[in-house]
Amino acid sequence: MTSKHLTAEAGSQLEQVNGHTNPGLPEHKPRITDSSPQAERITERQIAGWFILSMIGTIGFIVSYFLFDSEPGTYDNLRLQNTAFGITSAAALAGIGIGVILWARQLIPDAEVVESRHDIAGSEEDQAVAVEILNQAKEESGIARRPFLRNTLIAAVALAPLPAILVFRDLGPLPGDSLFKTLWGPGVRLCQDPGMVPEEDRYIRAEEVTIGSAFHVIPEKMHESEHPLDEKAKAAVLLMRVDPRELNTDPEKEDWGVDGIVAYSKICTHVGCPVALYEHQTHHLLCPCHQSTFDVTNHCAVIFGPAKRPLPQLPIAVDDEGYLVAQRDFPEPVGPTFWEINMRETSVE
Amino acid sequence: MTMTHEPTTAVGKAANFAETRVGASKMVREFGRKIFPSHWSFMLGEVALYTFIILVLTGTFLTFWFKPAMGHAIYEGPYVPLQGVEMSEAFESTLAISFEVRGGLFIRQMHHWAALLFMVAVSVHALRIFFTGAYRRPREINWMVGIALIALGMGAGFTGYSLPDDVLSGNGLRIIDGLLKSIPLVGTYISFFLFGGEFPGVDIISRLYTLHIMIVPALIIAFIAIHLMFVVIHKHTQWPGAGHTNRNVVGEPVLPTFAAKGGGFFFMIFALLGFLSGIFSINAVWAYGPYDPSPVSAGTQPDWYIGWMDGYLRIVPGWLEFYVFGLPLSLNINTALLAALVLFGAMAIWPFFEAWLTKDYREHHILDRPRNNPTRTAVGVAAVVWYAVMWAAASGDLMAVFFHMSLNDMIYIFRIMFFLGPILGFIITKRICLGLQRKDREIVLHGYESGEIIRLPHGEFQERHKPLDPHKLWKLMAYESPRYIPAEPGPDGKISKGEKRRATIAKYFYEDRVAPVTKEELDAAHHDHHALESGSHEAGSRGSIGH
């Protein structure tokens, strides 16, 4: 045993602090279990009781696994079974935990033990030997005497990881103009977003869009594209009808809506969450993620929050059959700002 | 092998086998009676370790059923509301784990609860280390290892949170995508390389899976190993107390006491997580539905340990995005990454900064009571307040609803508190610490208030103050109080610019100082008290408080 009880060396090694003498460890006070064999026996039984509770818990877990089984193809007993798993496992584990801790606290000797610290740095001899070994290695390898070998080795090792970086090149394609294009284009019909339930495209007639209503919109034939989710992540649109008198329409964008029906990208220009909340009274669009607020009556300019750019507007029109269609793609990139955002024109077909 | 006797019992034979193959006796001798000081605050790191073990156990279970793939599937399982819905295989298998694998939901919830608790444990553990000055020499490297573990824990949590491919996790990834794209010059490329093309693509789940079940946990295990190795090399710190010195460590031996308590504690943490997972639902992905870039509901939030960065994104105003020659600088977004770097970076350099300020490069194995280093404690509280403001801002929308307030006003409050909160936290904490130190001085010099009223011969009533016992007294007066060291000339006899700067900062940090009670003061006070007891009018010395 490397450690000693402090009482043996009290005083002699305890340094003074602020002139005060360290009084040394307080005297150890025996517990009731140290002095009374009867208390010891009671404690022993208590601890065994916790271990028995643990065994009951474990058996309870196994029983609940079979007892609360659901009918095949259903989950009717799931809630009950999960609750039973929680209670039985807590009993099984806490029984062991509490029992062992009580054992340690009540029965294992609790007098504090003192160990001295050692210097973290090696002894002078250790250091001398280490230096000697390193010098010997330096000599034998000739790393200092042969700078040509050493430097070419360093250069070779420095270059060697380059292929390891290079082979990661195919992690992804280069962005190209993909962030400037969406599925929208001239004549592409607006469809109601069916969520993740696959169904036929449902086109939207202008008269369906009553004042105060809002439609979640995707482009037609989106589900036939190669990566529908990628397309949806750019092309999702929110369609609203506002009383035309309330709209402050930019003269250049006069024909981008249809009788107060306007379509805006649903992808937030902050970090790309869907701007899903439409306040009918104020005509504000609110992003639930970071609370950027856009004013529909003002071409979705930002009126509050962390976003900077307005939501891009999708110019729409009505086709021969009375359905809403896009006039063209978004005039500017949708979604979060990126470095190259002003580096090329969005495709105008 | 010069074993003098042949073992006869089964245990003896097994021990002999281990001894002759791995030299077990040397390990037992080295570690068996290693001393660990006992204090509740030293168990925080244990909680982190134990929850990590539970994370590995439950996570391994989940991998047997989880399919980290984004191929399309139409749900046909037992959960009726989602039947016929299109989803990824990842989401489908998460539903299968929840509804079809018996105990699957229980283990999934335990994995999530354990992750939340792990991050609580590492964070509070780091606070304990900071506020007690346990990061000082020789433990600076281990402090940085700990910071790396917090960052890795956030990484593990985020990659795991994203795997089920539900609406919330998909939106979390979308935010990461936006965050990456805001990085100047290379952001778009990083995003395309991470997602294998455009967001969301079909690669991200399997890539996150590799990160989540291999790379990040492997790093965490490696760093935990280094972390614990350092604890062995340095031995544990201890609280100031009678009999505790900088050259010893007082506590319980590993065998049997510490091992029993630690092992028992592991089971209790396990039991707590079992209970939570059985009773409280967490991350009910079936209620959110599969990822779809279009819907998201109000009140979305990330897991708590990501909250502070999400809150930051909420409170930064949009005008911080501006264009230089048409190139966007989205400071409203990418400074979130900067805020994280500032916090972690400041934590990492703090031990060296403090040593430089105080010129204290000595080894410290006795912890500081937080009040005894008021400026450090105040800096720590300022950082905590800063973090907490950002963290709370991630719930700003919910708070606004709860308090019937305008959402915008709520965010304005957070914007103000982002700057004001840490300053107030600093000032108030520093004053509280100095006040507590003065109280300690009072108790040391004049004893504690006993509640006994005595009447002096001339009729005055006084409350009798009783002296503390020497062990408690020691704790209150035997500490070092850092002091301001004015600029000192270097070897060339000149005061360097750096030294001047050090002195300026150090003056601010350490000028307000309550000196610990010295032996002389204590003796003088005792003398006064004896005089008082014998009827003198002389007031007791107030003790000098100053620089």
Boltz contact constraints between the chains, C-beta under 6 A:
constraints:
  - contact:
      token1: [A, 1]
      token2: [B, 33]
      max_distance: 6.0
  - contact:
      token1: [A, 3]
      token2: [B, 33]
      max_distance: 6.0
  - contact:
      token1: [A, 6]
      token2: [B, 243]
      max_distance: 6.0
  - contact:
      token1: [A, 14]
      token2: [B, 245]
      max_distance: 6.0
  - contact:
      token1: [A, 15]
      token2: [B, 245]
      max_distance: 6.0
  - contact:
      token1: [A, 17]
      token2: [B, 478]
      max_distance: 6.0
  - contact:
      token1: [A, 18]
      token2: [B, 516]
      max_distance: 6.0
  - contact:
      token1: [A, 18]
      token2: [B, 518]
      max_distance: 6.0
  - contact:
      token1: [A, 19]
      token2: [B, 518]
      max_distance: 6.0
  - contact:
      token1: [A, 19]
      token2: [B, 519]
      max_distance: 6.0
  - contact:
      token1: [A, 20]
      token2: [B, 477]
      max_distance: 6.0
  - contact:
      token1: [A, 20]
      token2: [B, 478]
      max_distance: 6.0
  - contact:
      token1: [A, 20]
      token2: [B, 519]
      max_distance: 6.0
  - contact:
      token1: [A, 23]
      token2: [B, 242]
      max_distance: 6.0
  - contact:
      token1: [A, 23]
      token2: [B, 470]
      max_distance: 6.0
  - contact:
      token1: [A, 23]
      token2: [B, 471]
      max_distance: 6.0
  - contact:
      token1: [A, 23]
      token2: [B, 474]
      max_distance: 6.0
  - contact:
      token1: [A, 24]
      token2: [B, 243]
      max_distance: 6.0
  - contact:
      token1: [A, 25]
      token2: [B, 243]
      max_distance: 6.0
  - contact:
      token1: [A, 26]
      token2: [B, 471]
      max_distance: 6.0
  - contact:
      token1: [A, 73]
      token2: [B, 78]
      max_distance: 6.0
  - contact:
      token1: [A, 74]
      token2: [B, 78]
      max_distance: 6.0
  - contact:
      token1: [A, 75]
      token2: [B, 78]
      max_distance: 6.0
  - contact:
      token1: [A, 75]
      token2: [B, 99]
      max_distance: 6.0
  - contact:
      token1: [A, 82]
      token2: [B, 105]
      max_distance: 6.0
  - contact:
      token1: [A, 82]
      token2: [B, 106]
      max_distance: 6.0
  - contact:
      token1: [A, 82]
      token2: [B, 278]
      max_distance: 6.0
  - contact:
      token1: [A, 83]
      token2: [B, 278]
      max_distance: 6.0
  - contact:
      token1: [A, 85]
      token2: [B, 106]
      max_distance: 6.0
  - contact:
      token1: [A, 85]
      token2: [B, 278]
      max_distance: 6.0
  - contact:
      token1: [A, 86]
      token2: [B, 274]
      max_distance: 6.0
  - contact:
      token1: [A, 86]
      token2: [B, 275]
      max_distance: 6.0
  - contact:
      token1: [A, 86]
      token2: [B, 277]
      max_distance: 6.0
  - contact:
      token1: [A, 86]
      token2: [B, 278]
      max_distance: 6.0
  - contact:
      token1: [A, 86]
      token2: [B, 279]
      max_distance: 6.0
  - contact:
      token1: [A, 87]
      token2: [B, 278]
      max_distance: 6.0
  - contact:
      token1: [A, 89]
      token2: [B, 274]
      max_distance: 6.0
  - contact:
      token1: [A, 90]
      token2: [B, 271]
      max_distance: 6.0
  - contact:
      token1: [A, 90]
      token2: [B, 274]
      max_distance: 6.0
  - contact:
      token1: [A, 90]
      token2: [B, 275]
      max_distance: 6.0
  - contact:
      token1: [A, 93]
      token2: [B, 267]
      max_distance: 6.0
  - contact:
      token1: [A, 93]
      token2: [B, 270]
      max_distance: 6.0
  - contact:
      token1: [A, 93]
      token2: [B, 271]
      max_distance: 6.0
  - contact:
      token1: [A, 93]
      token2: [B, 274]
      max_distance: 6.0
  - contact:
      token1: [A, 94]
      token2: [B, 268]
      max_distance: 6.0
  - contact:
      token1: [A, 94]
      token2: [B, 271]
      max_distance: 6.0
  - contact:
      token1: [A, 96]
      token2: [B, 267]
      max_distance: 6.0
  - contact:
      token1: [A, 97]
      token2: [B, 264]
      max_distance: 6.0
  - contact:
      token1: [A, 97]
      token2: [B, 267]
      max_distance: 6.0
  - contact:
      token1: [A, 97]
      token2: [B, 268]
      max_distance: 6.0
  - contact:
      token1: [A, 97]
      token2: [B, 271]
      max_distance: 6.0
  - contact:
      token1: [A, 100]
      token2: [B, 260]
      max_distance: 6.0
  - contact:
      token1: [A, 100]
      token2: [B, 263]
      max_distance: 6.0
  - contact:
      token1: [A, 100]
      token2: [B, 264]
      max_distance: 6.0
  - contact:
      token1: [A, 101]
      token2: [B, 261]
      max_distance: 6.0
  - contact:
      token1: [A, 101]
      token2: [B, 264]
      max_distance: 6.0
  - contact:
      token1: [A, 104]
      token2: [B, 257]
      max_distance: 6.0
  - contact:
      token1: [A, 104]
      token2: [B, 260]
      max_distance: 6.0
  - contact:
      token1: [A, 104]
      token2: [B, 261]
      max_distance: 6.0
  - contact:
      token1: [A, 108]
      token2: [B, 256]
      max_distance: 6.0
  - contact:
      token1: [A, 108]
      token2: [B, 257]
      max_distance: 6.0
  - contact:
      token1: [A, 112]
      token2: [B, 250]
      max_distance: 6.0
  - contact:
      token1: [A, 113]
      token2: [B, 35]
      max_distance: 6.0
  - contact:
      token1: [A, 113]
      token2: [B, 253]
      max_distance: 6.0
  - contact:
      token1: [A, 114]
      token2: [B, 248]
      max_distance: 6.0
  - contact:
      token1: [A, 114]
      token2: [B, 250]
      max_distance: 6.0
  - contact:
      token1: [A, 115]
      token2: [B, 35]
      max_distance: 6.0
  - contact:
      token1: [A, 115]
      token2: [B, 249]
      max_distance: 6.0
  - contact:
      token1: [A, 116]
      token2: [B, 248]
      max_distance: 6.0
  - contact:
      token1: [A, 117]
      token2: [B, 235]
      max_distance: 6.0
  - contact:
      token1: [A, 117]
      token2: [B, 247]
      max_distance: 6.0
  - contact:
      token1: [A, 120]
      token2: [B, 138]
      max_distance: 6.0
  - contact:
      token1: [A, 171]
      token2: [B, 193]
      max_distance: 6.0
  - contact:
      token1: [A, 172]
      token2: [B, 192]
      max_distance: 6.0
  - contact:
      token1: [A, 172]
      token2: [B, 193]
      max_distance: 6.0
  - contact:
      token1: [A, 172]
      token2: [B, 196]
      max_distance: 6.0
  - contact:
      token1: [A, 172]
      token2: [B, 197]
      max_distance: 6.0
  - contact:
      token1: [A, 173]
      token2: [B, 197]
      max_distance: 6.0
  - contact:
      token1: [A, 175]
      token2: [B, 188]
      max_distance: 6.0
  - contact:
      token1: [A, 175]
      token2: [B, 192]
      max_distance: 6.0
  - contact:
      token1: [A, 178]
      token2: [B, 198]
      max_distance: 6.0
  - contact:
      token1: [A, 193]
      token2: [B, 294]
      max_distance: 6.0
  - contact:
      token1: [A, 196]
      token2: [B, 85]
      max_distance: 6.0
  - contact:
      token1: [A, 196]
      token2: [B, 86]
      max_distance: 6.0
  - contact:
      token1: [A, 196]
      token2: [B, 290]
      max_distance: 6.0
  - contact:
      token1: [A, 196]
      token2: [B, 292]
      max_distance: 6.0
  - contact:
      token1: [A, 197]
      token2: [B, 85]
      max_distance: 6.0
  - contact:
      token1: [A, 198]
      token2: [B, 86]
      max_distance: 6.0
  - contact:
      token1: [A, 216]
      token2: [B, 294]
      max_distance: 6.0
  - contact:
      token1: [A, 229]
      token2: [B, 200]
      max_distance: 6.0
  - contact:
      token1: [A, 230]
      token2: [B, 198]
      max_distance: 6.0
  - contact:
      token1: [A, 232]
      token2: [B, 293]
      max_distance: 6.0
  - contact:
      token1: [A, 233]
      token2: [B, 199]
      max_distance: 6.0
  - contact:
      token1: [A, 233]
      token2: [B, 293]
      max_distance: 6.0
  - contact:
      token1: [A, 236]
      token2: [B, 294]
      max_distance: 6.0
  - contact:
      token1: [A, 271]
      token2: [B, 175]
      max_distance: 6.0
  - contact:
      token1: [A, 271]
      token2: [B, 178]
      max_distance: 6.0
  - contact:
      token1: [A, 272]
      token2: [B, 174]
      max_distance: 6.0
  - contact:
      token1: [A, 272]
      token2: [B, 177]
      max_distance: 6.0
  - contact:
      token1: [A, 272]
      token2: [B, 178]
      max_distance: 6.0
  - contact:
      token1: [A, 273]
      token2: [B, 171]
      max_distance: 6.0
  - contact:
      token1: [A, 273]
      token2: [B, 296]
      max_distance: 6.0
  - contact:
      token1: [A, 274]
      token2: [B, 294]
      max_distance: 6.0
  - contact:
      token1: [A, 274]
      token2: [B, 296]
      max_distance: 6.0
  - contact:
      token1: [A, 276]
      token2: [B, 296]
      max_distance: 6.0
  - contact:
      token1: [A, 288]
      token2: [B, 296]
      max_distance: 6.0
  - contact:
      token1: [A, 288]
      token2: [B, 298]
      max_distance: 6.0
  - contact:
      token1: [A, 288]
      token2: [B, 300]
      max_distance: 6.0
  - contact:
      token1: [A, 289]
      token2: [B, 300]
      max_distance: 6.0
  - contact:
      token1: [A, 290]
      token2: [B, 313]
      max_distance: 6.0
  - contact:
      token1: [A, 290]
      token2: [B, 314]
      max_distance: 6.0
  - contact:
      token1: [A, 291]
      token2: [B, 314]
      max_distance: 6.0
  - contact:
      token1: [A, 302]
      token2: [B, 318]
      max_distance: 6.0
  - contact:
      token1: [A, 304]
      token2: [B, 408]
      max_distance: 6.0
  - contact:
      token1: [A, 306]
      token2: [B, 316]
      max_distance: 6.0
  - contact:
      token1: [A, 306]
      token2: [B, 318]
      max_distance: 6.0
  - contact:
      token1: [A, 306]
      token2: [B, 332]
      max_distance: 6.0
  - contact:
      token1: [A, 307]
      token2: [B, 318]
      max_distance: 6.0
  - contact:
      token1: [A, 308]
      token2: [B, 318]
      max_distance: 6.0
  - contact:
      token1: [A, 308]
      token2: [B, 321]
      max_distance: 6.0
  - contact:
      token1: [A, 336]
      token2: [B, 178]
      max_distance: 6.0
  - contact:
      token1: [A, 336]
      token2: [B, 181]
      max_distance: 6.0
  - contact:
      token1: [A, 337]
      token2: [B, 328]
      max_distance: 6.0
  - contact:
      token1: [A, 337]
      token2: [B, 330]
      max_distance: 6.0
  - contact:
      token1: [A, 338]
      token2: [B, 181]
      max_distance: 6.0
  - contact:
      token1: [A, 338]
      token2: [B, 188]
      max_distance: 6.0
  - contact:
      token1: [A, 339]
      token2: [B, 184]
      max_distance: 6.0
  - contact:
      token1: [A, 339]
      token2: [B, 185]
      max_distance: 6.0
  - contact:
      token1: [A, 339]
      token2: [B, 187]
      max_distance: 6.0
  - contact:
      token1: [A, 339]
      token2: [B, 188]
      max_distance: 6.0
  - contact:
      token1: [A, 340]
      token2: [B, 188]
      max_distance: 6.0
  - contact:
      token1: [A, 341]
      token2: [B, 328]
      max_distance: 6.0
  - contact:
      token1: [A, 342]
      token2: [B, 326]
      max_distance: 6.0
